[in-house]
Amino acid sequence: MTGHHAGPQSNADGGTTGSSPNASASAFDRALESLRAGEPILVHDAADREGETDLIYHADAVTPEAVARLRNDAGGLICVALGHDIAEAFDLPFYSEAVDHPATADHELGYDDRSSFSLTVNHRDTYTGITDEDRSTTIRALGEAAITPDATDFADEFRVPGHVHLLKAAPDLLAQREGHTELGLALADAADLAPAVVVCEMLDDETGEALSPADARAYADRHGFAYLEGRDVLERLA
């Protein structure tokens, strides 16, 4: 994983000091170009929400090497976020609605009204489903399916349970919810890409907590990746 890295000092709302509207606009445009080019971007939601930075790829760009980066440099849960209409076309429920167990009731999330989790899947051409090759196969197939959902028989192509966690977006994206699911999908839409992105939380090796915005930005700078604050996305797209 990334570990704790020195970087620019962050202010109280999770951003870096001295940022300007022009810099935010430049970072936003660069993030769209990165997604189109198959490169990862980093997005911090908000200090008063999860307070996490996710490493995000467009789903159809996820190679085995990308999965390795997600598990080694990010370290959180590797998930594929699908647009609400795509998930509906595949008859994918929210997990809490699909499982009849008392533990699904009475959630008290401190950062949101509900979870976006849906089912877990493997592509049927995978073996265990957990290897970098297997997970990239599943993820790229989900990205391709999101382009032409009507041409995809989901049950023929994927099996449940699996090793790739699916997230189901709010119907109206950022107008309803401001999580990484919606932030990533809104950026994909702005980049004219299919509604399927991979999100993975960045963790700190030293503290075991979410990587700080300053350290996440420093990681982005070292690797030449675009970094965005959630508010920058909301200002442009919400």
JOTARA-V336624 format. One record per residue. PHI is phi in whole degrees, -180 to 180 (999 if undefined). OMEGA is omega as a letter, one per 20 degrees, with the letter a starting at -180 (* if undefined). BURIAL is b if it has 9 or more other C-alpha atoms within 8 Angstrom, else e. Layout:
phi=<PHI & PHI>
omega=<OMEGA & OMEGA>
burial=<BURIAL & BURIAL>
This chain:
phi=<999 & -74 & 73 & -94 & -123 & -73 & -159 & -61 & -72 & -97 & -92 & -65 & -94 & 95 & -92 & -100 & -71 & 81 & -74 & -122 & -56 & -65 & -65 & -64 & -64 & -64 & -65 & -62 & -63 & -66 & -63 & -63 & -63 & -64 & -62 & -63 & -86 & 81 & -98 & -78 & -130 & -118 & -134 & -96 & -71 & -173 & -64 & -96 & -114 & -71 & 69 & -122 & -108 & -106 & -87 & -127 & -123 & -73 & -60 & -75 & -103 & -86 & -91 & -57 & -66 & -67 & -61 & -61 & -64 & -62 & -81 & -89 & -92 & -98 & 95 & -85 & -89 & -84 & -127 & -110 & -92 & -115 & -59 & -57 & -66 & -66 & -61 & -65 & -61 & -93 & 59 & -94 & -88 & -71 & -57 & -65 & -90 & -93 & -106 & -93 & -149 & -61 & -70 & -82 & -93 & 56 & -74 & -123 & -78 & -76 & -119 & -164 & -80 & -157 & -90 & -93 & -62 & -115 & -84 & -110 & -138 & -126 & -69 & -70 & -87 & -91 & -99 & -76 & 97 & -97 & -66 & -59 & -65 & -65 & -66 & -66 & -60 & -63 & -67 & -64 & -65 & -66 & -62 & -68 & -63 & -69 & -73 & -133 & -60 & -67 & -94 & -112 & -91 & -59 & -69 & -73 & -95 & -127 & -124 & -125 & -80 & -153 & -111 & -114 & -83 & -98 & -119 & -110 & -74 & -64 & -54 & -105 & 47 & -69 & -71 & -114 & -153 & -121 & -83 & -63 & -56 & -75 & -62 & -64 & -71 & -64 & -68 & -61 & -63 & -64 & -89 & 62 & -112 & -62 & -78 & -153 & -132 & -99 & -127 & -151 & -69 & -93 & -114 & -101 & -61 & -78 & -96 & 77 & -98 & -61 & -63 & -67 & -56 & -63 & -72 & -66 & -66 & -64 & -61 & -60 & -64 & -63 & -100 & 74 & -98 & -74 & -125 & -130 & -87 & -55 & -65 & -65 & -68 & -63 & -62 & -88 & -121 & -78>
omega=<a & a & a & a & r & r & r & a & a & r & a & a & r & r & r & a & r & r & a & r & r & r & r & r & r & r & r & a & r & r & r & r & r & r & r & a & a & a & r & r & r & r & r & a & r & a & a & r & r & a & a & r & r & r & a & r & r & a & a & r & a & r & r & r & r & r & r & r & a & a & a & a & r & r & r & a & a & a & r & r & r & r & a & a & r & r & r & r & r & r & r & a & r & a & a & r & a & a & r & a & a & a & r & a & r & r & r & r & a & a & a & r & a & r & r & a & r & a & r & a & r & r & a & r & r & r & r & a & a & a & r & r & a & a & r & r & r & a & r & r & r & r & r & r & a & r & a & a & a & a & a & r & a & a & r & a & a & r & a & j & r & a & r & a & r & r & a & a & r & a & a & r & a & r & a & a & a & r & r & r & a & r & a & a & r & r & r & r & r & r & a & r & r & a & r & r & r & r & r & a & r & a & a & a & a & a & a & r & r & r & a & r & r & a & r & r & r & r & r & a & a & a & r & a & r & r & r & r & r & a & r & r & a & a & a & a & a & *>
burial=<b & b & e & b & e & e & e & b & e & b & e & e & e & b & b & b & e & e & e & e & e & e & e & b & b & e & b & b & e & b & b & b & b & b & b & b & e & b & b & b & b & b & b & b & b & b & b & e & e & e & b & b & b & b & b & b & b & b & b & b & b & b & b & b & e & b & b & b & b & b & b & b & b & b & b & b & e & b & b & b & b & b & b & b & e & b & b & b & b & b & e & b & b & b & b & b & e & e & e & e & e & e & e & b & e & e & e & e & e & e & e & e & e & e & e & b & b & b & b & b & b & b & b & b & e & b & e & e & b & e & e & b & e & b & b & b & b & b & b & b & b & b & b & b & b & b & e & e & b & e & e & e & e & e & e & e & b & b & b & e & e & b & b & b & b & b & b & b & b & b & e & e & b & b & e & e & e & b & e & b & b & b & b & b & b & b & b & b & b & e & b & e & b & b & b & b & b & b & b & b & b & b & b & b & b & e & e & e & e & b & b & b & b & b & b & b & b & b & b & b & b & e & e & e & b & b & b & b & b & b & e & b & b & b & e & e & e & e>
